[in-house]
Amino acid sequence: SQALKTTSSELVPQKGPMPDSHERRQLAVKQRDKGLLSPGDPAYDEKLSELWGGPPPKWYDDLVARLAAEHDYPRRAQGKLALVTGGSGGIGFYLVKALARLGFHVLVPARPGMEVDAHAAAEAANRVAAPGAHVSVPKVLLDLSSFGSVRSFSEAMLETLPCIDLLCLNAGRGGGADDAREKTEDGHEAIMQVNALSHFLLACELFPLLRKSPAGRIASQSSGARYQAKLMKVTDLNGTDHANFSAWDQYCLSKAANVLFTIALNDRLAAAGIDNVIATASDPGLTSTGVNIQHDLVKSLGIADKLEDTNKLHDVAGHHAADGSMSLTMASVDPHAGRDAFYVAGRATEMTKAVYKLDPQKQPEAMRASDPLCEQSWPRSARESFWQQAAEMTKADWTACLAPAPKL
């Protein structure tokens, strides 16, 4: 992103074993910051697998068809507007296409330097959109590594849109265990700002539009990495303990933060008596995209002695980005979703296991013990710490957003 003072396009090769080569990781950074595969390419599905490994899409089309048949889409989405961050490639692109096929109008904000991909994604989604649905790219750019950009973008949306029915907070970037700490122009750690803090601010800035919807929803993309987040680090979202800094830890903490935001926001919506907006979240499972190469995932997970690189991990256990998008699709459109509803996607041999609604308390004990969805493991104090720090760093005025609506 252009707002980064130190960019990982200047990644320095690290000492010790690095299953994902320096060249492969540079390629993943190029995909993130400049684009590599065009979502407008008819062979985009296949080229993703060729580049990052993993299988072809398996369940994606079936899920979209099932949602249409069981829940009266696209009629149910007629006239509804969704906004998706990170919609110009990977999981976000398939989410945009699914929403368009289900009848939503969709906005796909472009990042600086990624305008061509955003327009290509919109054009590709429009080719499969339901009659009457339309996908477009706002004129104002959105750079999540700049709070100023988030505010400028939001101001433009407030001036031009009557309401937003669905806000999908999908965009994210990765980081490996040995990567250096990067700062944004705002002075904050880059992974946390892009993945969590700027989404916290964006949701606040756009909340007046969501509140105008008869059934507004904020759907956040978390990850299985949330299980590896370290509770002790939640009081330092900025990762200022340089002696113990790990970009992989920051990524895991940012994914836990997406869950903490969802639960803390729902707490506040309920307390404020706002019953026409809910927040949900999702876990895409091990999805075969360049983000995992940004992580140097095999090394960061400590399994470099078992698998040669992350592409091989994708081949063995991953699924395609199309199938990875199914959980956020469900978090966005399932009419039965309530507050804190959480959906998971994963490589599977049947649809019911390929995407499902998670009951956090029915997980195995070891998973409950580390899941931020479980309050006995990540108590209220953890999400309140996140909220307080995020509000202080972003200056987001959620108090004003949640105030009673003026009586006419």
Secondary structure, DSSP 4 states (H G I P E B T S, - for coil): -TTBSS-GGGPPPPSS--SS-HHHHHHHHHHHHT-SS-TT-TTHHHHHHHHH--PPP-SHHHHHHHHHHHHTTTGGGTT-EEEETTTTSHHHHHHHHHHHHTT-EEE-PPPTT-HHHHHHHHHHHHHHPPTT--EE--SS---TT-HHHHHHHHHHHHHH-S--SEEEE-------TTPPP-BBTTSSBHHHIIIIIHHHHHHHHHHHHHHTSTTEEEEEE--GGGGG--GGGTT-TT---GGG--HHHHHHHHHHHHHHHHHHHHHHHHHTT--SEEEEEEE--SB-SHHHHHTTHHHHTT-TTT-S-HHHHHHHH-B-HHHHTHHHHHHHH-TT--TT-EEEE---SSHHHHEEE--GGGS-HHHHTT-TT-TTTS-HHHHHHHHHHHHHHH---HHHHTSPPPP-
